[in-house]
Structure formats: structure tokens, C-alpha cells
Amino acid sequence: MNRKKASLKVRDFELNIKAVDDNGFFSGYGSVFGNADSYGEVVMPGAFSKSLERINANGRKVPVLWQHRQGEPIGVYTKLEEDDRGLYVEGRLLKDSVRQAGEAHALMQAEAVSGLSIGYYVMDDTFDEVDRVRRLKELDLMEISLVTFPANDEARIEAVKFAIAHGDLPSLPDFERLLREAGFSKSQSAVIANRGLSHLLRSESAGEAKQSNPEDLKALENALAGFSLPKF
């Protein structure tokens, strides 16, 4: 299966929670169709349909991740489907056996968790030169995370790590922001990103390599392993 774009992308949504019960079951809407985000992108109806068909055909449960931490599943999604409104989800948090799941459950009941964030590849899209909007017509859904709130900085760091761990290069702006959050100055971050990551991105776009050099990606992954936001 050929992906149109090489980079794993992350998209945040307000999670419109319909229910959270005492057993850990929750339901609600993630992606809502037809709304342009701050990047000028719109998810179109049917964008997830082929990906959801593949997920259902595999017969495997999709894990509920916490803040994009791939090593920290907190439950499973029991239903993922599209309707006229958007991407509807039902899931169950393993609150009695996974500590973080219990905390997430309490936060959801208190309405302190308000975000759903998805990792995906763009399979098909179009760009309207008139209204300057990119319409995402087909997305390959890779992971779905609960986040404290959309665009949470800690979750963004984990999302970049997730992309690198899966053999993908983060976008240049995301990598620069990650470096700034790790303590580098704006100018330092720009120099590091442009002299390192920028070269790798140019190499891919120029067709110098069919896929990212595993050694380069491993070096990036190791460099990010200890990154976290400063605590005040």
C-alpha cells in the first residue's frame, strides 16, 4: 500500500464525550467532518472508511493510548465507525488493572480530559487554490490517543517520538518546536533542525533514498529519548 506522504501526521480534536460510566466504558466523537483547522485542512466524509475496513478485517482491537505514549496503552476501542457527523468511538478503559487508565477515567468523568488525537498517513487529498483549503479525502489511521487537551505540548513530544520510532521523519516545524521545548533557544533549534533533519527531508523528496536511513532515525530517536518539558 503506497502512502501519498511519507510523514506520519498528528491531528487534534475536541473529544465530544457522550458517556463515561463507572466500568470504564466511554463513547463520543473525535474527528468532525467539514471543519477547517488552524492548518487550513478539512477532513472529508469517508476519509476513514477504507482504513476502518482494514482494521475490522484484521479483527484486532485498537488500543487506547495516553498522550501518544505507544508503550502506555490504557484500554481498547470497541467500536470505531464513521457516520454523517464524523468519527464515532467507543472504548473501555482498563481502570482496575492499569494505573494510568484509572487516572484517565477519573479525569474524563471530571471533564478534565477533552482531547482526542490521531496519528495518520495522508493517502489522498486535494488543495483548493481559491479558498486555500486542503481537503483530506482518505486517511490511513495508525493510532488514537486520549490527550488532556488538544495540542498538549507533552503529547506533541510523544507524537514526534512515535513518528520516529515508526521509521518516519517529523515535520521541520514540529522538530524545531520539540527542540525549543527541550531547552534549546529558538536560534539553536533552527540551526540543529535545518542542518540535520532538513537534509534528511531534502534527501527523501529528491528521491535519494526510498526510505529513511535507519541509522539516522535511530540517532534521532536516541536523542529524543530523554526529552521532556521543564517543570516549574
N, C-alpha and C positions, 0 to 999 in steps of 0.2 A: 504494500500500500504506500503510494507516494504522497508525502505531505507537501503542501504547497509552500510552506515556510518552514525553515529548519528549527527555529527557536520555539521552545515551549513558552507560551504566554500565560499570564495570570490576569484574571478579571474578577473584580469585587462587585458584590450586590448586597443590597439590604435584604436580609432574610425576613420575609414576612411570615412569622411563625403563626400557624393556625392552632397548634395544640402542643402541650408538653405535659405528659402525665407522670404519675409517681413511679411507674415502672421503667421510665427512661424513653418511652416512645415519644417521637416528635414528628411534626409534619409542617410543611409550609412551602413557600415559593422562593426559588433562587433567582435565576435569570428571568427577567420580564422582557418580552419581545417589544421591539419598536421604540425603545428609549435610547437616545444618543447619550454616550458617556462623555467624560471630560476629554477623551482622546478622539472624539468625533466618530465613534464606532457604534453600530446598531446591530444587535443580534436579531436575525430574521426568524420568523416561524419556520419550523422544520430543521433548524440548524443542528439540533442534537439527534435527529431521528435515526440516521444511519449508525451513529456511534452507540446509541442506546440499543439498537438491534444487535450490534456486535456484543455488547455487554450481556444482554439477555441470552444470546446464543451460547456464550461461554458458560452460563449457569453459575457464575461465581458472584459472591457478594462483594459490593464495593465498600471499602472501609470508610468510616467517618474519621477524617484526620483533624487534628487540633493544631491550628495556626500553621498549616503546611508542613508539620513535622512528620516526615514519612515513617520515622521509627516510633511514632506515638499514636497509633490508632486508638480511638476511644469508643468505637461502636461500628455498626454496619448499616448501610442503607438497604431497606427492604423494598423500596419502590422508587424508581426514577422514571418519570414519563413527561412527555410534552402534552400540553393542552392549548387551548386558544390564548391563554394568558402568558404562559411561559414554561419554565422547567419546574415541575412539581416534585417534591421529595418527601419521602417518609423514611424514618430511620429509628434505630434503637441504640441508646447509649448504654454501655456496659457499666452502669454506675455502681453496682455492688461488687465488681471484681477488678475494675480499673480505677485507680485513684483519680486520675485526671478526668475521667468520664464523670465521676461523682461531682467534681468541682464544676465541670461544664454544665451538668444537669442543673445544679443549683443556680448557676449564673443565668441559664436560659429561663428558668422559672421566675427569676427576679427581673427578667428582661434586660439583663446587663450584656448579654451576647446578642448582637444584632446583625452579624455579617455572615455571608456565605461567599467563599472564594474558590474559584475553579481554575485548574490548570488544564490547558488545551492547546492543540495544534490547529492552525487555520488550514482547512482543506480547500475551501472555495470562498471567494469574496469578490466584491465589485466596489469600485470607487466612483462616486458621482462628482464630477468636476464642477458642477453648478453649485450644489449645496455643501461641497467639501465633506461629505459623509462617506465612511466606508461601511458597507453592509456585509456582515458576516453570514454567509449562506450555509456553510457546512463546517462544523467544528468536531474535532476528534477529542472527546472528553477523556482526560487522563486521571484527574484526582479532584476530590471535592473536600474542602476544609471548612470547619466552623472557625470563625475568627471573632475576636472580641468586638471589633467593629471594622467596617470596610476600610481598606488602606492602612491597617495597623502596621506600624513600622517593623515590629518584631516579626510579624507574619511575612512581611516583604523580604526580610533577610532569609527566612526559611525557604521562601519560594525561589529565590535565586539559587540557594544551595540545592534545592530539589532539582532545578533545571540542570545544573552542572553534574549532579550525581547521575542523571539520566542521559548524559552524553550530549547535552545541549549548551550552547553559549547564551548567557543572558544578554539583554539589550544593553547598549552602551550607557544610556541614561540610568537604568536600574543598577548597573555595576558601579557607576560613579556615585550614586546615592548611597549604595551599600558601603563604599569606602568612606564617605563622609560620616555615616552613622557609626563606623568603626573607629573614628577618631582622627582621620586624615583631614587636612584642610581642603577647601574647595579646589585650590590650585594643585595641591598634591594629588588629589583624586583624579583630576582631569589628566595630569601627566601620566599617572600609572595606567589609567584606563586606555588612554589614546596610544601609548607606546606598547601596550601588551594586548589587551582584548581587541582593540581596534584593528591590529594587524591580523589577528585570527579571523575576525569578521570579514575583512577585506579578502583574505585568502579563500574563504568559503564562497563569497559572492563571485570571485573571479574564477572559480572552478579549479583552484589549485589542488583541492582535495575533495573527495566525495563525502568525507565525514571528518568531524573534528579529530585532531590528534589526541589519542587517549592520554598521552603523557602530559600534554598541555592542560587538558581538562583535569587530570589528577592533581596537577600542581595548583590549579585554581581552587579545587575542592579542599585540598590540604590547607591552603592559605586562609580559606573561609571557615575552617572547622571551629576555630575558637572565637569567631566574631560574635559580638553581642552588643546591644546598646549600652551606653554607660548608665549606671544607676545613680540617681541623685537623692 
